[in-house]
Amino acid sequence: MVKLEILSGDPPCPGCLAIIALAKRISAPYDPDELELAIYEGEAALPLFEQYRIDCVPAAVVNGAIRIEGMCPSEATLNNALREGGLCLK
């Protein structure tokens, strides 16, 4: 299973809103045992900011590795990060 964590500010900036929508759209065709999506906003994300040493939102973490920080990626970029994390793309 691949875990995708999305970290956002509160209130979410336009980039945060975009990456959340993108992650939901990309994860929709997968079963929960293939791809787990976790979205953390504001205070819920604070422990992860420290754990991953993230300074800028939005951020995407795949299997514990920071893949995107400070911008909303294209769909292809996020798919590539998931593929490199071990997900068989649909």
MIMARLUM-869995 format. One line per field, with one value per residue: residue in one letter; chain; x, y, z of N, C-alpha, C, CB in turn. Coordinates in Angstrom, 3 decimals. Glycine has a CB too. Example, Ala and Ser with C-alpha at 12.3 -4.5 7.8 and 13.67 -1.06 7.14 Angstrom:
REM residues 2
type = [a, s]
mol = [A, A]
nu = [13.190, 12.850]
nv = [-5.690, -2.250]
nw = [7.800, 7.080]
cau = [12.300, 13.670]
cav = [-4.500, -1.060]
caw = [7.800, 7.140]
cu = [13.200, 12.900]
cv = [-3.300, 0.030]
cw = [7.800, 7.870]
cbu = [11.308, 14.084]
cbv = [-4.473, -0.598]
cbw = [9.046, 5.725]
***
This chain:
REM residues 90
type = [m, v, k, l, e, i, l, s, g, d, p, p, c, p, g, c, l, a, i, i, a, l, a, k, r, i, s, a, p, y, d, p, d, e, l, e, l, a, i, y, e, g, e, a, a, l, p, l, f, e, q, y, r, i, d, c, v, p, a, a, v, v, n, g, a, i, r, i, e, g, m, c, p, s, e, a, t, l, n, n, a, l, r, e, g, g, l, c, l, k]
mol = [A, A, A, A, A, A, A, A, A, A, A, A, A, A, A, A, A, A, A, A, A, A, A, A, A, A, A, A, A, A, A, A, A, A, A, A, A, A, A, A, A, A, A, A, A, A, A, A, A, A, A, A, A, A, A, A, A, A, A, A, A, A, A, A, A, A, A, A, A, A, A, A, A, A, A, A, A, A, A, A, A, A, A, A, A, A, A, A, A, A]
nu = [0.830, 0.413, 0.968, -0.385, 0.092, -1.318, -0.522, -1.742, -2.335, -4.228, -6.395, -6.833, -4.677, -4.975, -3.346, -3.227, -5.922, -6.153, -4.319, -5.455, -7.921, -6.908, -5.527, -7.675, -9.119, -7.247, -6.896, -9.355, -10.000, -8.741, -8.522, -8.754, -6.725, -4.778, -4.078, -3.731, -5.153, -4.449, -5.405, -4.242, -4.925, -4.071, -3.797, -3.840, -1.902, 0.479, 2.242, 3.270, 4.565, 6.802, 7.878, 8.510, 9.993, 8.965, 8.579, 6.896, 3.662, 1.401, 1.987, 3.075, 3.417, 4.799, 4.672, 6.191, 8.188, 9.036, 7.581, 6.506, 6.544, 5.381, 3.929, 1.231, 1.246, 1.330, -1.054, 0.296, 2.820, 2.216, 1.172, 3.494, 5.079, 3.622, 3.799, 6.562, 6.629, 5.640, 3.090, 0.906, -0.168, -3.458]
nv = [-1.175, 2.261, 5.351, 8.525, 11.679, 14.785, 18.046, 21.020, 24.529, 26.563, 29.120, 27.272, 27.962, 29.021, 27.204, 25.068, 24.276, 23.450, 21.270, 19.497, 18.929, 17.759, 15.507, 14.069, 13.495, 11.963, 9.790, 8.545, 6.260, 4.112, 1.310, 1.315, -0.328, -0.112, 2.595, 4.967, 7.906, 10.744, 13.735, 16.632, 19.511, 22.793, 23.043, 20.279, 19.425, 20.339, 18.647, 17.012, 18.826, 19.400, 16.799, 16.017, 18.153, 20.317, 23.395, 24.915, 25.246, 24.200, 20.685, 17.445, 14.179, 11.078, 7.870, 8.607, 10.227, 13.452, 14.762, 16.881, 20.345, 23.507, 24.153, 23.482, 20.550, 19.363, 17.011, 14.894, 15.050, 14.491, 11.915, 10.627, 10.784, 9.118, 6.720, 6.272, 5.815, 3.290, 2.693, 1.083, 2.533, 3.439]
nw = [0.000, -0.690, 0.866, 0.797, 1.938, 2.456, 3.233, 4.575, 5.014, 7.370, 7.243, 4.172, 1.436, -2.058, -3.499, -1.726, -1.641, -4.285, -4.460, -2.653, -3.894, -6.241, -5.209, -4.112, -6.436, -7.908, -6.179, -6.123, -7.914, -6.693, -4.446, -0.836, 0.187, -1.666, -2.081, 0.332, 1.369, 3.197, 4.598, 6.037, 7.797, 8.844, 12.344, 12.765, 11.072, 12.120, 13.810, 11.810, 10.137, 11.667, 11.991, 9.329, 8.614, 7.116, 5.547, 4.031, 2.635, 0.029, 0.754, -0.259, 0.799, 0.227, 1.277, 3.540, 2.494, 1.463, -1.338, -2.761, -2.258, -1.333, -3.605, -5.911, -7.648, -11.085, -12.426, -13.613, -12.387, -9.684, -9.998, -10.922, -8.621, -6.929, -8.355, -8.230, -5.540, -5.413, -6.318, -8.536, -11.311, -12.387]
cau = [0.000, 1.095, 0.287, -0.228, -0.312, -1.379, -0.458, -2.300, -2.502, -5.599, -7.208, -6.034, -4.415, -5.447, -2.533, -3.653, -7.214, -5.934, -3.671, -6.432, -8.848, -6.149, -5.272, -8.947, -9.442, -6.305, -7.049, -10.703, -10.140, -7.974, -9.038, -7.979, -5.541, -3.788, -3.664, -4.352, -5.041, -4.668, -5.318, -4.061, -5.037, -3.854, -3.208, -3.676, -0.680, 1.666, 3.233, 3.908, 5.508, 8.025, 8.421, 9.077, 10.746, 8.333, 8.514, 6.001, 2.512, 0.992, 3.021, 2.630, 4.379, 4.472, 5.367, 7.136, 9.178, 8.473, 7.647, 6.126, 6.455, 5.276, 3.189, 0.353, 1.865, 0.432, -1.525, 1.370, 3.873, 1.753, 1.118, 4.871, 5.507, 2.944, 4.384, 7.882, 6.373, 5.255, 1.721, 0.639, -1.137, -4.632]
cav = [0.000, 3.549, 6.375, 9.899, 12.656, 16.164, 19.000, 22.292, 25.549, 26.865, 28.636, 26.794, 28.900, 28.452, 26.034, 23.980, 23.803, 22.756, 19.973, 18.630, 18.462, 16.872, 14.246, 13.343, 13.006, 10.904, 8.619, 7.981, 4.927, 3.091, 0.738, 1.783, -1.156, 0.267, 3.980, 5.626, 9.361, 11.442, 15.185, 17.307, 20.954, 23.649, 22.492, 18.825, 19.195, 20.846, 17.619, 16.508, 19.850, 19.186, 15.475, 15.982, 19.405, 21.041, 24.826, 25.617, 24.473, 22.832, 19.663, 16.068, 13.209, 9.732, 6.854, 9.226, 11.056, 14.682, 14.736, 18.196, 21.339, 24.903, 24.374, 22.415, 19.959, 18.891, 15.650, 13.984, 15.077, 13.760, 10.504, 10.113, 10.611, 7.925, 5.573, 6.061, 5.287, 1.901, 2.504, 0.718, 3.525, 2.998]
caw = [0.000, -0.753, 1.656, 0.332, 2.938, 1.970, 4.341, 4.161, 6.040, 7.754, 6.130, 3.043, 0.341, -3.320, -3.838, -0.842, -2.132, -5.548, -4.261, -1.990, -4.938, -7.123, -4.500, -4.028, -7.785, -8.273, -5.310, -6.249, -8.506, -5.975, -3.211, 0.321, 0.423, -2.682, -1.851, 1.484, 1.302, 4.460, 4.423, 7.315, 7.628, 10.000, 13.560, 12.616, 10.289, 12.809, 14.154, 10.584, 9.674, 12.430, 11.700, 7.982, 8.423, 6.016, 5.837, 3.124, 2.160, 0.307, 0.659, -0.467, 1.310, -0.243, 2.082, 4.458, 1.789, 0.898, -2.800, -3.278, -1.193, -1.726, -4.855, -6.353, -8.834, -12.142, -12.193, -14.025, -11.371, -8.505, -10.399, -10.947, -7.229, -6.431, -9.042, -7.626, -4.212, -5.515, -6.751, -9.934, -11.752, -13.146]
cu = [0.879, 0.272, 0.646, -0.778, -0.243, -1.424, -0.849, -2.317, -3.971, -5.685, -6.329, -5.887, -4.947, -4.655, -2.914, -4.985, -7.046, -5.314, -4.611, -7.401, -8.155, -5.929, -6.552, -9.314, -8.542, -6.544, -8.385, -10.757, -9.468, -8.714, -8.177, -6.739, -4.460, -3.197, -4.451, -4.092, -5.364, -4.432, -5.277, -4.070, -4.758, -3.183, -2.986, -2.386, 0.595, 2.674, 3.974, 4.870, 6.846, 8.685, 9.138, 9.958, 10.258, 8.172, 7.424, 4.855, 2.086, 2.172, 2.368, 3.758, 3.907, 5.337, 6.477, 8.210, 8.483, 8.672, 7.355, 6.016, 6.371, 4.536, 2.224, 0.946, 0.837, -0.019, -0.428, 2.472, 3.459, 1.645, 2.515, 5.391, 4.880, 3.517, 5.748, 7.754, 5.872, 3.840, 1.670, -0.481, -2.257, -4.912]
cv = [1.245, 4.547, 7.749, 10.814, 14.043, 17.072, 20.375, 23.256, 25.718, 28.349, 28.202, 27.866, 28.277, 27.209, 24.824, 23.404, 22.993, 21.380, 18.995, 18.067, 17.472, 15.517, 13.418, 12.737, 11.840, 9.638, 7.898, 6.577, 3.793, 2.586, 1.249, 0.929, -0.921, 1.640, 4.561, 7.120, 9.939, 12.931, 15.831, 18.808, 21.667, 22.957, 20.985, 18.492, 19.575, 19.762, 17.073, 17.523, 19.651, 17.856, 15.439, 17.200, 20.169, 22.498, 25.551, 24.691, 24.990, 21.869, 18.308, 15.145, 11.830, 8.746, 7.448, 10.083, 12.277, 14.649, 16.100, 19.140, 22.729, 25.187, 23.234, 21.842, 19.689, 17.480, 14.640, 13.918, 14.304, 12.265, 9.888, 9.882, 9.359, 6.655, 5.247, 5.537, 3.855, 1.636, 2.106, 1.610, 2.889, 3.975]
cw = [0.000, 0.054, 1.120, 1.416, 2.317, 3.189, 3.835, 5.333, 6.384, 8.037, 4.966, 1.969, -0.959, -3.746, -2.999, -1.307, -3.412, -5.339, -3.546, -3.022, -5.871, -6.466, -4.383, -5.382, -8.178, -7.452, -5.497, -6.855, -7.727, -4.748, -2.052, 0.612, -0.628, -2.388, -0.696, 1.365, 2.671, 4.224, 5.801, 7.062, 8.946, 11.163, 13.478, 11.875, 11.046, 13.215, 12.926, 9.991, 10.368, 12.071, 10.348, 7.681, 7.186, 6.434, 5.062, 2.701, 0.797, 0.175, 0.464, -0.042, 0.859, 0.534, 2.948, 3.818, 1.189, -0.615, -3.415, -2.090, -1.805, -3.014, -5.091, -7.631, -9.915, -11.775, -12.532, -12.964, -10.127, -8.812, -10.421, -9.532, -6.622, -7.059, -8.449, -6.193, -4.217, -5.965, -8.225, -10.419, -12.567, -14.248]
cbu = [-0.947, 1.284, 0.660, -0.958, 0.582, -2.626, 0.959, -3.711, -1.907, -6.048, -8.190, -6.663, -2.870, -5.371, -1.055, -3.767, -8.161, -5.047, -2.368, -7.202, -9.400, -4.800, -4.691, -10.073, -9.307, -4.864, -6.907, -11.537, -9.588, -6.620, -9.043, -8.865, -5.927, -4.423, -3.859, -3.796, -5.988, -3.727, -6.520, -2.735, -6.430, -5.140, -4.087, -4.878, -0.748, 1.240, 2.549, 2.849, 4.960, 7.727, 7.303, 7.961, 12.255, 6.952, 9.836, 6.774, 1.331, -0.140, 3.919, 2.219, 4.516, 4.700, 5.953, 7.782, 9.903, 9.141, 6.671, 4.775, 7.667, 6.599, 4.151, -1.115, 2.587, 1.136, -2.791, 1.962, 4.217, 0.391, 0.458, 5.799, 5.135, 1.444, 4.507, 8.693, 5.390, 5.454, 0.908, 0.264, -0.448, -5.863]
cbv = [-0.006, 4.032, 6.262, 10.135, 12.566, 16.401, 19.032, 22.108, 26.881, 26.028, 29.717, 25.540, 29.232, 29.501, 26.346, 24.476, 24.983, 23.588, 20.144, 19.403, 19.658, 17.505, 14.525, 14.279, 14.141, 11.387, 9.038, 8.893, 4.951, 3.642, -0.832, 1.806, -2.628, 0.259, 4.836, 5.061, 9.952, 10.891, 15.733, 16.859, 21.330, 24.204, 22.809, 18.221, 19.981, 21.597, 16.473, 16.140, 21.281, 19.234, 14.436, 15.896, 19.106, 20.407, 25.461, 26.131, 24.550, 22.416, 19.661, 15.811, 13.291, 9.589, 5.786, 8.188, 10.235, 15.960, 13.710, 18.137, 21.236, 25.451, 24.516, 22.925, 18.668, 18.915, 15.366, 14.431, 16.517, 14.311, 10.363, 11.089, 11.850, 8.015, 5.846, 7.370, 6.151, 1.271, 3.777, -0.810, 4.605, 2.849]
cbw = [1.204, -2.240, 3.154, -1.042, 4.208, 1.031, 4.975, 3.593, 5.580, 8.989, 5.673, 2.443, 0.226, -4.411, -3.651, 0.613, -2.374, -6.454, -3.454, -0.885, -5.749, -7.493, -3.096, -3.543, -8.815, -8.081, -3.869, -7.077, -9.877, -5.565, -3.269, 1.545, 0.442, -4.079, -3.121, 2.842, 0.212, 5.590, 3.579, 8.015, 7.102, 10.451, 14.742, 11.871, 8.994, 14.028, 14.884, 9.549, 9.943, 13.924, 11.723, 6.960, 8.293, 5.634, 5.540, 1.885, 3.167, -0.633, 1.917, -1.960, 2.884, -1.797, 1.174, 5.242, 0.673, 1.528, -3.346, -4.089, -0.233, -1.838, -6.054, -6.575, -8.471, -13.555, -13.024, -15.375, -11.000, -8.028, -11.783, -11.698, -6.390, -6.708, -10.554, -7.638, -3.513, -4.244, -6.513, -10.088, -12.568, -12.240]
***
